[in-house]
Structures are given as structure tokens and as C-alpha cells.
Amino acid sequence: MWQLKMTQSYPAGSAPESIGKYGARAWWRASYHGPGAMTVELYELAAPAAGLDLVQRWRPVADTVVWYTPRYFVVVKWQSPDRNAVGAFIRALQKQFAEEK
């Protein structure tokens, strides 16, 4: 349903200030197309506690969800009228991170 269209990696110093101040080691952006458009940003964290702090300080934005793991902070943004497809994609992505060791 969703197809990966583009991935790009960025140097740590180019992370948005609100995330970079936590010492992000690197970050990536992936774009997907399907029943709409979706962007996933993945930030590698320097310390596990940074993810919790980022989630707690995150200001809610429409059509955006965030979460963290001990290693990563994830931001998913979408433009799609198909909420079921978006939800399925996010659950599948979260499951992949939950299985990460």
C-alpha cells in the first residue's frame, strides 16, 4: 500500500534545533506514497533519556505523531484522507522498532 519513494541521511549538525540540542548523532528522512503522502524522520539519540524528554516537550501538530525508543526519536507526518491506512503504517513501523534490540 505505502511505497518508499526516497531516503536521505543528514549530518547530526543539521538536525532541527529542538532535537539537535539533545546531541542527535545522525538523522534520516524517508518519503512514502500510497493513499496520500507520508514523511518519516528518524533521529539517532545520544542518550536514552533524550527521547522521553523530546516526547514530553513536543508540541502537538496536526497529522503528526512522535515516539521514541532507547536509540531513536521518530516523527511521522502525513497528508492522507485514509486514516486506517495511516494507522496501519504507523503500527507496523512501531512494531519494527519494538523488535529492535
Secondary structure in CASP SS format (residue, H / E / C, confidence):
PFRMAT SS
TARGET T0000
AUTHOR 0000-0000-0000
METHOD secondary structure of the structure
MODEL  1
M C 1.00
W C 1.00
Q E 1.00
L E 1.00
K E 1.00
M E 1.00
T E 1.00
Q E 1.00
S E 1.00
Y E 1.00
P E 1.00
A H 1.00
G H 1.00
S H 1.00
A C 1.00
P C 1.00
E H 1.00
S H 1.00
I H 1.00
G H 1.00
K C 1.00
Y C 1.00
G C 1.00
A C 1.00
R C 1.00
A E 1.00
W E 1.00
W E 1.00
R E 1.00
A E 1.00
S E 1.00
Y E 1.00
H E 1.00
G C 1.00
P C 1.00
G C 1.00
A E 1.00
M E 1.00
T E 1.00
V E 1.00
E E 1.00
L E 1.00
Y E 1.00
E E 1.00
L C 1.00
A C 1.00
A C 1.00
P H 1.00
A H 1.00
A H 1.00
G H 1.00
L H 1.00
D H 1.00
L H 1.00
V H 1.00
Q H 1.00
R H 1.00
W C 1.00
R C 1.00
P C 1.00
V C 1.00
A C 1.00
D C 1.00
T E 1.00
V E 1.00
V E 1.00
W E 1.00
Y E 1.00
T C 1.00
P C 1.00
R C 1.00
Y E 1.00
F E 1.00
V E 1.00
V E 1.00
V E 1.00
K E 1.00
W E 1.00
Q E 1.00
S C 1.00
P C 1.00
D C 1.00
R H 1.00
N H 1.00
A H 1.00
V H 1.00
G H 1.00
A H 1.00
F H 1.00
I H 1.00
R H 1.00
A H 1.00
L H 1.00
Q H 1.00
K H 1.00
Q H 1.00
F H 1.00
A H 1.00
E C 1.00
E C 1.00
K C 1.00
END
